[in-house]
Amino acid sequence: MTQYETLDRLLTARRSCRGYLPDEVPRETIEQVLAAAQHTASWCNTQPWNVHVVSGEAKEALSKAAVDNVIATFGQPAPSDFPFPAAYTGVYDERRKEVGWQLYEAVGVQRGDRDGSATQMLRNFEFFGAPHVAIITTDADLGVYGAIDCGLYVNSFMLAAQSLGLGTCAQAAIAQVTPAVRTVLDLPDDRRVVCGISFGRPDPDHPTARFTSTRAPLDDVVTWVD
C-alpha cells in the first residue's frame, strides 16, 4: 500500500465517534497519538497547542462542571474565547442540518422532540461516554493564527488515533463552557480554549455507528485557475 493509499484510507475511515467502550486507553497508546500529532505544521513553528488529557475522576468532574455551566447559561451567548459563527446560511446550513438529522435519526429522536434533542445536546458535555477527553488550548497573543494551528493539530491527533484503532470526536461545543474548563483545569489567563477531542475505543454496536456524514464533491469546493 502506498503512503497516499494509507492516508486516504485513514481520512475516509475517520468519523465523529459518539459511542465508546468504557475501558481506558493505555497511557503508552495515548503517548503514541500525542507523539505523532506533535509533528503538525504550525505558523513559524510556534507549536501553540497545549493539551490537557483528562481521564477518570477529573473527566467526571469536568463533565459535571460543563453540564452545570450549560444549564445555568442556557439561551445566553456562549462564553467562548473565540467567536462562534454568526449564522449558518445556504449550503453550510444544509450540511449542518443534514448531519444533525442523521444523528437524531440514529438515536431515535423525532422531529419536534425537544426533550430528546436537549438530552442529545448534553451528551456533548458528557463526552459521549468516552473515557478520555483532550482539551486543546492556544496562547492568547497568537490570536486566530494560533487557533488555526490548533485545528491542524486536532486533525493530526484524530488521524493518529484512527491509525491505532481509536475513535475520536472533535468538539467545538467544549468552547461553549470555557468558564467550567478554566476552573476545573486551572488554566492560566494567557490560554484560550479552542476545542475538545473525546476519544477512546469505539463501541461498534452504538446506534450512532450506523451513519457517516457526507462530503461535497470536488467541483463544489475547488476552483481551477490556469
MIMAR-321510 format. One record per atom (N, C-alpha, C, O): atom name; x, y, z. Coordinates in pm, whole numbers, plus 32768, in hexadecimal, padded with zeros to 4 digits. Each point is the difference from the previous one (the first is absolute). Last residue first. Layout:
<sites>
  atom     x     y     z
    CA     X     Y     Z
...
</sites>
This chain:
<sites>
  atom     x     y     z
     N  7DBA  8B25  7A75
    CA  8074  7FE0  7FAD
     C  803A  807D  7FC0
     O  8063  7FF8  7FB6
     N  7E47  7F4B  81EF
    CA  802C  807D  7FC1
     C  8081  7FE4  7FB4
     O  8068  7FEA  803E
     N  7DD4  7F0B  80C0
    CA  8080  7FF1  7FBA
     C  8022  8084  7FB8
     O  7FB1  8033  7FB1
     N  7F19  7F38  820E
    CA  8004  8054  7F89
     C  808B  7FF6  7FC2
     O  8064  801D  8041
     N  7E51  7EBA  8139
    CA  8080  801C  7FBF
     C  7FEC  8059  7F85
     O  7FAA  7FE5  7FAD
     N  7EF1  7F60  816E
    CA  805C  8045  805C
     C  8084  802B  7FC0
     O  804F  8046  803F
     N  7E3A  7EBE  7EF0
    CA  7FBB  8062  8055
     C  8060  8055  8052
     O  7FD9  8069  8033
     N  80B4  7E2B  7EB2
    CA  7FD1  806F  7FAD
     C  7FBA  806C  8051
     O  7FF7  8073  7FD5
     N  809A  7DED  80F3
    CA  806B  8061  7FE9
     C  7FD1  8079  7FB1
     O  802C  8070  801A
     N  7E6A  7E8F  8113
    CA  8058  7FDC  7F90
     C  8066  806F  7FE6
     O  7FE9  8074  8023
     N  7F4B  7F38  81CE
    CA  7FE0  8042  7F82
     C  805E  7FD0  7F92
     O  8075  7FE4  801C
     N  7EFD  7EEB  8190
    CA  8062  8065  7FD9
     C  7FDB  8038  7F78
     O  7FD3  7FB7  7FA7
     N  7F20  7F3F  821F
    CA  8025  8006  7F73
     C  806A  806B  7FE9
     O  8016  8056  8056
     N  7F97  7E78  817A
    CA  7FD8  807B  7FBB
     C  8035  8001  7F70
     O  8067  7FC5  7FE2
     N  7F13  7E7F  812F
    CA  8076  8052  7FE9
     C  7FD4  807B  7FB2
     O  7FB4  7FF4  7FA0
     N  7F55  7E64  81AD
    CA  8005  8063  7F94
     C  8087  8046  7FFB
     O  8048  8008  8063
     N  7F36  7E98  80DB
    CA  7FBC  7FD8  7F84
     C  800F  8066  7F90
     O  7FE3  7FE0  7F8C
     N  80AD  802A  8251
    CA  8063  7FC2  7FA8
     C  7FC4  7FDF  7F78
     O  8047  7FD1  7FA7
     N  7EC5  80DE  81D7
    CA  803C  8066  7FAB
     C  806C  7FC9  7FA4
     O  8031  8046  7FA8
     N  7EE6  7EA4  81A3
    CA  7FAA  802B  7F90
     C  8041  8065  7FA2
     O  7FE4  7FFF  7F88
     N  8147  7E94  8181
    CA  7FB7  807A  8025
     C  7FAE  8030  7F88
     O  802E  7FF7  7F8E
     N  8109  7E8C  8083
    CA  7F71  7FE7  8009
     C  7FAF  807C  8026
     O  7F86  7FF9  800B
     N  8262  7FEF  7FD4
    CA  7FC9  7FE5  7F7B
     C  7F68  7FEA  8001
     O  7FC0  8006  7F97
     N  8196  8125  819C
    CA  7F9E  7F96  8015
     C  7FBD  7FE3  7F7A
     O  7FB1  8052  7FD0
     N  8251  8085  8091
    CA  7F76  8010  7FD2
     C  7FAA  7F87  801E
     O  802F  7F8E  7FFA
     N  817D  8138  811F
    CA  7FE0  7F91  7FA6
     C  7F6F  800E  7FD3
     O  7FA7  8008  8054
     N  813B  81BF  8025
    CA  8003  7F7F  8043
     C  7FE7  7F92  7F9A
     O  8006  8017  7F87
     N  7FC8  8238  80CA
    CA  803D  7F8E  7FBC
     C  8003  7F84  8059
     O  7FFB  8008  807A
     N  7F71  8236  7F24
    CA  7FDF  7F86  804A
     C  803F  7F8A  7FB7
     O  7FFF  7FFC  7F85
     N  8082  8215  8077
    CA  7FFA  7F87  7FAF
     C  7FE0  7F8B  805D
     O  8055  7FD6  804E
     N  7F6E  8275  7FAA
    CA  8023  7F82  8041
     C  7FFF  7F90  7F9B
     O  7FC4  800D  7F95
     N  80A2  8228  8045
    CA  7F9E  7F95  7FF5
     C  8029  7F8C  8057
     O  8067  8005  8044
     N  8054  81C8  7FD6
    CA  7FDA  7FF0  7F74
     C  7F90  7F9A  7FF1
     O  7F98  801D  7FC5
     N  8131  8144  81CE
    CA  7FC8  7F7B  7FE4
     C  7FD1  7FFB  7F6F
     O  7FAE  8051  7FD5
     N  81E6  80DE  8112
    CA  7F7B  800A  7FC4
     C  7FD0  7F73  7FDA
     O  8048  7FB5  7FBF
     N  813D  814B  81A6
    CA  7FD7  7F91  7FAB
     C  7F71  8014  7FD0
     O  7FAA  802D  804B
     N  814E  80EF  80F1
    CA  8036  8011  7F78
     C  7FDF  7F8B  7FA4
     O  8033  7FFA  7F90
     N  7F56  8029  824D
    CA  7FB7  8062  7FB3
     C  8031  800C  7F6F
     O  7FB7  8031  7FAA
     N  8075  7DF7  8164
    CA  802E  808A  8012
     C  7FB8  805E  7FA0
     O  7FC4  7FD5  7F9E
     N  7F63  7E5A  8128
    CA  804A  8038  7F8F
     C  802E  808F  801F
     O  7FB5  804E  8039
     N  7F68  7E1B  80BD
    CA  8054  806B  8037
     C  8058  803E  7F92
     O  8079  800B  800F
     N  7E25  7E95  7FD9
    CA  808B  7FE8  7FD6
     C  8060  806A  8033
     O  8078  7FF8  7FE9
     N  7DB4  8021  8080
    CA  8027  7F77  801F
     C  8093  7FE7  7FDF
     O  8045  7FBC  804B
     N  7EFF  81F1  7F4E
    CA  7FFE  7FE5  8090
     C  8036  7F76  8020
     O  8056  7FF0  8057
     N  7F78  8098  7DE3
    CA  8068  804F  8043
     C  8009  7FDD  8094
     O  806D  7FF3  8037
     N  7E37  7F4E  7EC8
    CA  8082  7FC7  7FDB
     C  806F  8049  804B
     O  805B  7FC0  8035
     N  7DF4  80EA  7FF9
    CA  800E  7F80  8046
     C  8087  7FC1  7FE4
     O  8040  7FCC  805B
     N  7F53  81C5  7EBD
    CA  8012  8017  8091
     C  8013  7F7F  804E
     O  8053  7FFA  805B
     N  7F51  7FE6  7DC9
    CA  8086  802B  8024
     C  8011  801C  8096
     O  8066  7FD9  8038
     N  7E3A  7F5E  7E89
    CA  8005  7FF7  8092
     C  808B  8025  8032
     O  8035  7FC3  805D
     N  7F5B  802E  7DD4
    CA  7F8A  8042  8038
     C  8001  8002  8099
     O  7FB4  804A  803E
     N  8190  7ED0  7EB1
    CA  801F  808F  800B
     C  7F8A  8050  8036
     O  8010  8072  802B
     N  7FCA  7DC1  7F6F
    CA  8048  8012  807F
     C  8024  8094  8014
     O  800C  802E  8072
     N  7F28  7F30  7DF9
    CA  7FA2  801B  806D
     C  8047  801A  8084
     O  7FCD  8048  8056
     N  8108  7F26  7E14
    CA  8000  8090  8015
     C  7FA4  8026  8074
     O  800F  8069  803D
     N  80DF  7DBA  7F48
    CA  7F8A  8041  8039
     C  8015  8095  8018
     O  803A  8029  8064
     N  8071  7DDE  7E9A
    CA  8028  808A  801C
     C  7F85  804F  8028
     O  7F99  7FF9  7FBD
     N  80CB  7DF0  8063
    CA  7F9B  8062  7FD8
     C  8033  808A  8028
     O  800A  801F  8077
     N  80A7  7DAE  7F3A
    CA  800F  8089  802F
     C  7F87  8052  7FD8
     O  7FB8  7FDE  7FA2
     N  8129  7DFA  8097
    CA  7F9B  805C  7FCE
     C  8015  8089  803C
     O  8032  800C  806F
     N  8141  7E4F  7F2D
    CA  7FB1  804F  805E
     C  7F98  8052  7FB6
     O  8011  8022  7F8B
     N  815E  7EB2  7FC7
    CA  7F80  7FC0  8020
     C  7FAA  804B  8063
     O  7FA3  7FC7  8038
     N  820B  80B9  7EF7
    CA  8014  7FA6  8071
     C  7F7D  7FC0  802F
     O  7FFA  7FC4  806B
     N  801C  8182  7E35
    CA  8062  7F9A  7FD7
     C  8018  7F98  806C
     O  8030  7F93  7FE3
     N  7EBA  81E7  8073
    CA  7FBF  7FA3  7FA3
     C  805E  7F8F  7FD9
     O  7FD7  7F8D  7FF7
     N  80D5  81D5  810B
    CA  7FA9  7FAA  8050
     C  7FBB  7F98  7FA7
     O  7FF5  7F8B  8026
     N  8109  81BB  7F04
    CA  8059  7FA6  804B
     C  7FAE  7F9F  8054
     O  801F  7F89  8007
     N  7EF6  81C4  7F19
    CA  8033  7F9D  7FA1
     C  805E  7F9E  8045
     O  7FFD  7F88  7FE3
     N  7F58  81DF  811B
    CA  7F95  7FA3  7FDD
     C  8030  7F96  7F9E
     O  7FD8  7F8C  800A
     N  8154  81CF  8077
    CA  7FDD  7FAC  8074
     C  7F9A  7F97  7FD8
     O  8010  7F8A  8021
     N  805A  81C0  7EA4
    CA  806E  7FA0  800F
     C  7FE4  7F9F  8072
     O  8017  7F87  7FF3
     N  7EBA  81D9  7FD0
    CA  7FF6  7F9F  7F93
     C  806D  7F96  800A
     O  7FE7  7F8A  7FEC
     N  8026  81D9  8147
    CA  7F8C  7FAB  801A
     C  7FF3  7F96  7F94
     O  7FE7  7F8B  801E
     N  815E  81C4  7FA8
    CA  8027  7F9F  8065
     C  7F8F  7F9E  801D
     O  8017  7F88  800E
     N  7F95  81E4  7ED7
    CA  8055  7F9F  7FBD
     C  8028  7F91  8060
     O  8003  7F8A  7FDC
     N  7F16  81D9  80DB
    CA  7FA8  7FB2  7FAB
     C  804C  7F97  7FB2
     O  7FD1  7F8F  7FF0
     N  811C  81A8  810F
    CA  7FC4  7F9A  8056
     C  7F9F  7FA9  7FB1
     O  7FF2  7F89  801B
     N  80CD  81E9  7F0D
    CA  8065  7F98  8015
     C  7FCA  7F90  8058
     O  801F  7F8A  7FEA
     N  7ECF  81EA  7FDD
    CA  800B  7FB7  7F82
     C  8066  7F8F  800E
     O  7FE6  7F8F  7FD5
     N  7FEE  8199  8193
    CA  7F8C  7FA7  7FF7
     C  8004  7FAD  7F80
     O  7FDE  7F8A  8002
     N  8168  81C3  803C
    CA  8018  7F92  805D
     C  7F8E  7F9B  7FFC
     O  8018  7F88  8009
     N  7FB3  81FB  7EFF
    CA  8063  7FA9  7FC1
     C  8028  7F8D  805B
     O  801C  7F91  7FD2
     N  7EB7  81C7  80C1
    CA  7FC1  7FA0  7FA7
     C  8065  7FA3  7FBF
     O  7FDF  7F8E  7FE1
     N  80EB  815B  81C0
    CA  7F80  801B  7FC2
     C  7FCD  7F91  7FA7
     O  8010  7F8A  801E
     N  818B  80D1  8102
    CA  8008  7FCF  7F76
     C  7F7A  800B  7FB7
     O  7FF9  7FEB  7F87
     N  8050  8084  8251
    CA  8041  8062  7FA9
     C  8004  7FD5  7F6E
     O  8012  8055  7FA8
     N  7F41  7E8A  81B9
    CA  7FA8  8071  7FE1
     C  803E  8060  7F9C
     O  7FBA  8034  7FA9
     N  80B0  7DB9  8067
    CA  802E  8079  8043
     C  7FAC  8078  7FD3
     O  7FE7  8010  7F89
     N  7F42  7DFC  807A
    CA  806A  8049  7FBB
     C  8026  807B  804F
     O  7FB9  8026  805E
     N  7F49  7DC6  7FE9
    CA  8004  8091  8014
     C  8074  803C  7FB2
     O  805E  7FBA  7FD9
     N  7E5B  7E64  806D
    CA  8067  8043  7FB2
     C  7FF8  8096  8019
     O  7F96  803D  7FEE
     N  7FDB  7DD0  8102
    CA  7FDA  808C  7FF5
     C  8073  804C  7FC0
     O  8071  7FFE  8032
     N  7ED9  7DE9  7FE3
    CA  8074  8058  7FF4
     C  7FCD  808F  7FED
     O  7FB4  801A  7FA3
     N  7F76  7E0B  8143
    CA  7FEB  8075  7FAC
     C  8080  8053  8002
     O  803C  8016  8069
     N  7EFA  7DCA  8015
    CA  8063  806C  8002
     C  7FCE  8076  7FAD
     O  7FB2  7FEF  7FA2
     N  7F52  7E7B  8095
    CA  804F  7FFB  807B
     C  8064  8071  800D
     O  8036  8018  806C
     N  7DDA  7FF9  7E95
    CA  808C  7FDE  7FE7
     C  804E  7FFD  8084
     O  7FE2  804E  805A
     N  7E3D  8028  7F4D
    CA  8028  7F87  8047
     C  808F  7FD5  7FE9
     O  8026  7F93  802A
     N  7F12  8202  7F25
    CA  7FC6  7F8B  7FBE
     C  802B  7F7D  8041
     O  8004  7F97  7FBF
     N  8053  8227  80EF
    CA  8067  7FCA  7FA6
     C  7FD6  7F7E  7FBF
     O  8052  7FAA  7FE0
     N  7EB5  8192  8134
    CA  8022  7F82  8041
     C  8068  7FB6  7FAD
     O  8022  7F8E  801D
     N  7F29  81FC  7F46
    CA  8048  8027  8079
     C  8016  7F8A  805F
     O  803D  800E  806A
     N  7ED4  7FC2  7DF9
    CA  807F  8041  7FDD
     C  8055  8017  807C
     O  807A  7FEF  7FFE
     N  7DC8  7F76  8027
    CA  8063  7F96  7FEC
     C  8088  8039  7FD9
     O  8068  7FC4  801D
     N  7E0B  8147  8006
    CA  8050  7FF5  807A
     C  8067  7F90  7FF8
     O  8062  8001  804A
     N  7E68  803A  7E54
    CA  805B  8072  8006
     C  805C  7FF6  8079
     O  8078  801D  7FF7
     N  7E2B  7EAC  7FDA
    CA  806D  7FE3  7FA5
     C  8067  8070  8000
     O  8079  7FE6  7FF7
     N  7E01  805A  8104
    CA  804F  7F93  803A
     C  8079  7FE0  7FA9
     O  806F  7FED  8032
     N  7E5B  8145  7F27
    CA  804C  803B  806F
     C  8059  7F98  8043
     O  8073  801C  8023
     N  7E63  7F57  7E8D
    CA  8070  804B  7FC5
     C  8055  8042  806C
     O  807A  800B  7FF2
     N  7E02  7F0E  8095
    CA  8061  7FA4  7FC7
     C  8078  8048  7FC6
     O  8071  7FD5  8011
     N  7E27  812A  8090
    CA  8043  7FBE  8070
     C  806D  7FA1  7FCC
     O  806E  7FFA  8037
     N  7E7D  80DC  7E8D
    CA  805F  805D  803E
     C  804B  7FC1  8074
     O  8077  801A  8014
     N  7E88  7F42  7E2D
    CA  8019  7FC9  8086
     C  806A  8054  8045
     O  8077  7FE2  7FF9
     N  7EF9  805A  7E39
    CA  7FA8  803E  8062
     C  8012  7FCD  808D
     O  7FC1  8035  805D
     N  80D7  7E8C  7E25
    CA  7FF0  8090  7FEC
     C  7F9A  8038  8063
     O  7F93  7FC8  8010
     N  8167  7E80  808F
    CA  7FA5  8029  7F96
     C  7FFD  8098  7FF3
     O  801E  8048  805F
     N  8155  7E38  8056
    CA  7FC0  807F  8023
     C  7FAC  802F  7F89
     O  8035  8013  7F92
     N  80F5  7E54  8099
    CA  7F72  7FF7  8016
     C  7FBB  807F  802F
     O  7F95  7FF9  803C
     N  8243  7F98  7F36
    CA  7FE5  7FEB  808F
     C  7F6C  8004  8020
     O  7FDA  7FF9  8075
     N  80C2  803E  7DC7
    CA  804A  7F8D  8034
     C  7FDD  7FE3  8091
     O  7FF7  7F8C  8028
     N  7F59  81F5  7F00
    CA  7FC1  7F86  7FCE
     C  8043  7F84  803B
     O  7FBD  7FA0  8024
     N  8103  8203  8038
    CA  7F82  7FEF  8047
     C  7FB9  7F7F  7FD6
     O  7FC9  7FB8  8053
     N  81C3  80C1  7EC6
    CA  801B  7FDC  808B
     C  7F7E  7FE5  804B
     O  7FF5  7F9A  8045
     N  7FE9  8106  7E06
    CA  8039  7F79  7FFD
     C  8018  7FCF  808E
     O  7FE1  7F8D  8022
     N  7F99  822C  7FA6
    CA  7F90  7FA3  7FF7
     C  8030  7F70  7FF3
     O  7FBB  7FA4  802C
     N  818D  81AE  7FE2
    CA  7FB3  8003  807B
     C  7F8C  7F9D  7FFE
     O  7FE7  7FBB  8063
     N  811F  808D  7E1C
    CA  8045  7FAA  8060
     C  7FB7  7FFE  8085
     O  8002  7F9B  8047
     N  7F48  817C  7E6B
    CA  8004  7F75  7FD1
     C  8041  7FA5  8067
     O  7FC9  7F98  8022
     N  8030  823E  8022
    CA  7F80  7FC1  801D
     C  8001  7F6C  7FD8
     O  7FC8  7FAC  8045
     N  81B3  8157  7F54
    CA  7FF1  7FF8  8091
     C  7F7F  7FB6  8024
     O  8000  7FAA  8058
     N  8053  80BA  7DE4
    CA  8059  7F95  802F
     C  7FF0  7FEB  8096
     O  7FFE  7F8E  8030
     N  7F12  81D7  7F0E
    CA  7FCE  7F80  7FCD
     C  8054  7F8D  8035
     O  7FCA  7F9B  802D
     N  80C0  821E  802D
    CA  7F8C  7FDD  8051
     C  7FC9  7F78  7FD5
     O  7FD7  7FB1  8055
     N  817F  80FC  7EAC
    CA  8036  7FE2  8085
     C  7F8F  7FD8  805E
     O  8010  7FA5  8052
     N  7F91  80F4  7DF6
    CA  802D  7F75  8001
     C  8037  7FD8  808A
     O  7FF8  7F8B  8025
     N  7EF9  8224  8004
    CA  8019  7FBA  7F83
     C  802A  7F70  8013
     O  7FC6  7FB6  8050
     N  808B  8162  815F
    CA  7FA6  801E  7F91
     C  8024  7FA9  7F88
     O  806C  7FC6  7FF8
     N  7FEA  80A6  823B
    CA  8015  7F98  7F9C
     C  7F9A  8019  7F91
     O  7F88  7FFA  8017
     N  816B  8167  8166
    CA  7F8A  7FBE  7FC7
     C  802F  7F90  7FA4
     O  8070  8001  7FCD
     N  80BD  80E7  8153
    CA  7F8F  805D  800F
     C  7F80  7FC0  7FCE
     O  7F94  801A  8036
     N  8212  7ECC  809C
    CA  7FC9  8033  7F82
     C  7F88  805A  8019
     O  7FAB  7FE2  8054
     N  819D  8014  8140
    CA  7FBF  7F96  7FB5
     C  7FC9  803A  7F7E
     O  7FF4  807A  7FF4
     N  81BF  8046  812D
    CA  7F73  8012  7FD8
     C  7FCC  7F87  7FB3
     O  8044  7FC9  7FAA
     N  8133  8006  81D1
    CA  7FFE  8027  7F74
     C  7F6E  800B  7FD5
     O  7FAE  7FAD  8026
     N  80A5  7FE3  8193
    CA  8074  8056  7FEC
     C  800C  8030  7F70
     O  8042  8064  7FE5
     N  7DDD  7F21  8116
    CA  8075  7FC1  7FC5
     C  8072  8065  7FED
     O  7FE8  8079  7FFB
     N  7E2B  7F57  80D7
    CA  8073  804A  8034
     C  8084  7FC7  7FCC
     O  8057  7FDA  804F
     N  7DA0  8039  7ED4
    CA  8068  7FA6  8033
     C  8079  8050  802E
     O  8032  8055  7FB6
     N  7DD2  8073  8058
    CA  8071  7FEF  7FA4
     C  806D  7FA8  803F
     O  801C  800B  8077
     N  7DFA  7F97  8039
    CA  8058  8074  7FFE
     C  8071  7FE8  7F9C
     O  801A  7F8E  7FDB
     N  7E97  7F28  8093
    CA  7FBF  8070  7FBD
     C  8053  807E  7FFA
     O  7FD7  8062  7FC1
     N  80A8  7E4E  81BA
    CA  7FAF  7FDA  7F8C
     C  7FB7  8079  7FC7
     O  7FC1  804D  8049
     N  8185  7F6D  8138
    CA  8009  806B  7F9C
     C  7FA9  7FE5  7F85
     O  8013  803F  7F98
     N  800B  7E91  81E3
    CA  7FF9  8084  803F
     C  7FFD  8072  7F9B
     O  7FCA  806A  801D
     N  806E  7DCF  7F55
    CA  7F79  8013  8038
     C  7FF1  808D  8039
     O  7F97  803F  7FEF
     N  8213  7F40  7F70
    CA  7F9F  8008  7F93
     C  7F74  801F  8036
     O  7FBA  8056  7FCA
     N  819B  7F5C  8170
    CA  8019  807E  7FB9
     C  7F98  8014  7F92
     O  7FC9  806D  7FF0
     N  8041  7DF7  80F5
    CA  7FCA  8069  8056
     C  800B  8088  7FBE
     O  7FA5  8052  8009
     N  8126  7E45  7F1C
    CA  7F6E  7FF4  7FF9
     C  7FBF  806D  8055
     O  7F9F  803F  7FD5
     N  8234  7FA7  8040
    CA  7FD6  802B  7F7C
     C  7F68  7FFC  7FF3
     O  7FC3  805E  7FCE
     N  8109  7EFD  81BA
    CA  800B  8091  7FFB
     C  7FCF  8036  7F7B
     O  7FC1  806A  7FFB
     N  8052  7DC4  8038
    CA  7F99  8039  8058
     C  8002  8098  7FFA
     O  7F98  8040  7FF7
     N  81BB  7EDB  7F1F
    CA  7F7E  7FEA  7FC2
     C  7F91  8040  8054
     O  7FA8  8043  7FCA
     N  820B  7FBB  80E3
    CA  7FF6  805D  7F91
     C  7F77  7FF5  7FBD
     O  7FC3  8065  7FDC
     N  80A2  7E68  8175
    CA  7FF1  8086  803A
     C  7FF0  8069  7F93
     O  7FAF  805C  800D
     N  80B0  7DEB  7F70
    CA  7F78  8008  8036
     C  7FE5  808A  803D
     O  7F93  8036  7FF1
     N  821F  7F70  7F79
    CA  7FA4  800B  7F8D
     C  7F70  800C  8030
     O  7FB2  804E  7FC9
     N  8197  7F63  8179
    CA  800E  8089  7FCB
     C  7FA3  8015  7F8A
     O  7FC6  806B  7FF1
     N  805F  7DE6  80CE
    CA  7FB1  805A  8055
     C  8007  8090  7FCD
     O  7F9E  804A  800B
     N  8108  7E7C  7E82
    CA  7FD8  7FD7  8087
     C  7FAB  8066  804A
     O  7FA5  803B  7FC6
     N  8185  8096  7EB9
    CA  7FCA  7F78  800E
     C  7FCC  7FEC  808E
     O  8013  8055  8057
     N  80D9  8120  7E1F
    CA  7FB2  7FF6  807B
     C  7FBA  7F78  8004
     O  7FBC  7FDA  7FA1
     N  81E5  8158  7F6F
    CA  7FBD  7F7F  7FF0
     C  7FBB  7FE0  8083
     O  8041  7FE7  8065
     N  8075  81EC  7EA8
    CA  7FE1  7FC0  8080
     C  7FB6  7F7F  7FE1
     O  7F91  8004  7FCA
     N  81C6  8157  7F0D
    CA  7F9B  7F96  8007
     C  7FF2  7FCD  808F
     O  8062  7FD8  803F
     N  804A  81DA  7E64
    CA  801B  7FC2  8081
     C  7F8E  7FA0  8019
     O  7F8C  8023  7FE9
     N  814E  8103  7E50
    CA  7FA2  7FAB  8048
     C  8036  7FD4  8088
     O  8077  7FE5  8011
     N  8069  812A  7E87
    CA  7FB9  8046  806C
     C  7FA6  7FA8  8055
     O  7FD0  802D  8068
     N  81C6  7FD7  7E30
    CA  7FC8  7F8F  804B
     C  7FAD  8032  8077
     O  8021  7FE2  8073
     N  8100  8109  7E2C
    CA  7FDF  802A  8088
     C  7FCA  7F8F  8056
     O  800E  8003  807A
     N  80AC  803D  7DA4
    CA  8023  7F93  805D
     C  7FE3  8026  8091
     O  8049  7FD7  805B
     N  7F31  8131  7E26
    CA  8085  8021  8037
     C  8030  7F98  8066
     O  8051  801F  8057
     N  7DDB  7F71  7F3E
    CA  8031  8084  7FD3
     C  8083  8021  8047
     O  8004  8008  807B
     N  7F85  7DF1  7F50
    CA  7FC5  8075  8041
     C  8045  807F  7FCD
     O  8071  7FFC  7FCF
     N  7F46  7DAE  7FF1
    CA  8039  8080  7FD4
     C  7FBC  8074  8049
     O  7F8B  7FF6  8025
     N  80A6  7E0E  80A9
    CA  7FA8  805A  7FB5
     C  8049  8080  7FDB
     O  804B  8038  8050
     N  8047  7E43  80C3
    CA  8043  8023  7F82
     C  7FAB  805C  7FA8
     O  8026  801D  7F8F
     N  7F45  7F1F  8213
    CA  8061  806A  801B
     C  804C  802A  7F82
     O  8040  806A  8000
     N  7E8B  7E24  8015
    CA  7FBF  8082  7FEA
     C  8061  8073  8014
     O  7FED  806D  7FCA
     N  80A3  7DD7  8094
    CA  7FE9  8012  7F70
     C  7FC7  808A  7FE4
     O  802C  8043  7FA3
     N  8010  7F45  821D
    CA  8083  800D  7FBF
     C  7FF1  8016  7F6B
     O  8049  804F  7FC4
     N  7E33  7F5A  8141
    CA  8036  8085  801B
     C  8086  8017  7FB9
     O  8019  806C  7FCC
     N  7F1F  7DE7  801E
    CA  7FAD  8062  7FBA
     C  803C  808C  800E
     O  800C  8049  7F9E
     N  80BE  7E63  8158
    CA  801B  7FEF  7F72
     C  7FB1  8065  7FAD
     O  8036  803C  7FA3
     N  7F77  7FAF  822A
    CA  807F  8044  7FE4
     C  8029  7FEF  7F6D
     O  803C  805B  7FC7
     N  7E4C  7EBC  80D5
    CA  7FE2  8090  7FFA
     C  807F  804E  7FDE
     O  7FFD  805F  7FB2
     N  8038  7DDB  809B
    CA  7FB9  8015  7F82
     C  7FDE  8094  7FEE
     O  800F  8037  7F93
     N  80B6  7F3E  8202
    CA  8062  7FFB  7F93
     C  7FBF  8015  7F77
     O  803D  8038  7FA5
     N  7EB4  7FB0  81E7
    CA  804C  807C  7FF7
     C  8061  7FFE  7F8B
     O  8010  8065  7FBB
     N  7E2B  7E74  8031
    CA  8082  7FFF  8045
     C  804E  8081  7FE8
     O  7FFA  803A  7F93
     N  7DEE  7FC7  806B
    CA  806B  7FE1  7FA1
     C  8085  8000  804B
     O  8017  805B  8050
     N  7DFC  7F33  8095
    CA  8060  806A  7FE0
     C  806A  7FCD  7F9E
     O  8022  7F89  7FFE
     N  7DD7  7FBE  8025
    CA  8089  7FE8  802B
     C  805D  8072  7FD7
     O  7FF9  8032  7F90
     N  7E20  7F9E  8001
    CA  8027  8047  807A
     C  8094  7FF3  8027
     O  8032  8053  804C
     N  7EEB  7FC7  7DB8
    CA  800D  7F9B  8067
     C  803B  8042  807D
     O  804B  8061  7FF3
     N  7E9A  80C9  7EA7
    CA  8081  7FC7  8024
     C  7FF1  7F8C  8062
     O  7F9F  7FF8  804C
     N  7F68  8185  7E3C
    CA  7FE3  7F90  8058
     C  8080  7FB2  801A
     O  8042  7FD5  7FA2
     N  7F92  819B  7F26
    CA  7FAA  802E  806E
     C  7FD2  7F8D  8059
     O  7F9A  800A  8044
     N  81E6  80A1  7E20
    CA  7FCF  7F90  8051
     C  7FB1  8037  8077
     O  8033  8052  804D
     N  805F  8057  7DB2
    CA  7FE9  8032  8087
     C  7FBC  7F93  8052
     O  7F8D  7FDC  7FE7
     N  81C2  7F9F  7E89
    CA  7F7B  8038  8011
     C  7FF4  8036  808E
     O  8051  7FDD  8056
     N  8121  7F2C  7E20
    CA  7FEA  8051  8078
     C  7F74  803B  8000
     O  7FCF  802F  7F99
     N  80E3  7ED2  7EF4
    CA  7FC9  7FB0  806E
     C  7FE0  8054  807C
     O  7FA8  7FDD  804E
     N  8126  80E4  7E2B
    CA  7F7C  7FCE  7FDC
     C  7FBD  7FB7  8074
     O  7F87  800B  8014
     N  8237  8093  8018
    CA  7FA5  8071  7FF2
     C  7F71  7FD2  7FE5
     O  7FA1  8038  8036
     N  81B6  7E82  7FD8
    CA  7FEA  803A  8084
     C  7F9B  8071  7FFA
     O  7FA6  8009  8054
     N  80E1  7F37  7E16
    CA  7FB2  7F9E  804D
     C  7FE0  8036  808B
     O  7F91  7FEE  8032
     N  818C  810A  7EB5
    CA  7F77  8005  7FCF
     C  7FA6  7FA1  804F
     O  7F8D  8021  801E
     N  8240  7FD4  803E
    CA  7FC4  807D  802F
     C  7F6E  8009  7FD5
     O  7FAA  8024  8050
     N  814B  7E6E  7F12
    CA  7FF2  7FF7  8092
     C  7FBA  807C  8036
     O  7FA4  7FF6  8052
     N  80CA  8004  7DE7
    CA  7F92  7FA4  801B
     C  7FE7  7FF1  8096
     O  7F8D  7FF7  802B
     N  81E7  8109  7F48
    CA  7F82  8042  7FDE
     C  7F89  7FA7  8021
     O  7F9D  802F  803A
     N  820F  7F1E  7FF5
    CA  7FE4  805F  806B
     C  7F7D  8049  7FE5
     O  7FB2  801A  805C
     N  806C  7E01  7ECE
    CA  804D  807B  7FFA
     C  7FDE  805C  8075
     O  7F9C  7FEB  8044
     N  8051  7DEC  7FA6
    CA  7FAC  8077  8000
     C  8058  807D  8000
     O  805D  800A  8050
</sites>
